[in-house]
Amino acid sequence: MQRRVWLTTLKAGKEAEYRHAHANVWPELIESARACGLKNHTVFIHGRQVIAYIEAEDFEKSWQQLLKTDVKRRWTRLMEGLFEDADGPSFEDIFHFN
């Protein structure tokens, strides 16, 4: 299982909009992500800092497949303009236990 974590920063004043979007994530987006092989996706927020976590057997393959879907393109457009650094750093997985 591959795990990915990345950090982004919301623009000032965009926290409520981001929270609202994630309180109302489209079911078809979740279904599409699962169909592409992504699972166990969690988003954490602290002030303007957002940490996202996701798992997949082959993360890059699953992510690229999801990026090609219409629902992901629509979600990305919805999220545009909310982040200071939409392509924030990802983190290397060096320890895990179940």
Secondary structure as UniProt FT lines:
FT   STRAND          2..10
FT   TURN            12..13
FT   HELIX           15..23
FT   HELIX           27..35
FT   TURN            36..37
FT   STRAND          38..46
FT   TURN            47..48
FT   STRAND          49..56
FT   TURN            57..58
FT   HELIX           59..67
FT   HELIX           70..79
FT   TURN            80..81
FT   TURN            86..87
FT   STRAND          90..91
//
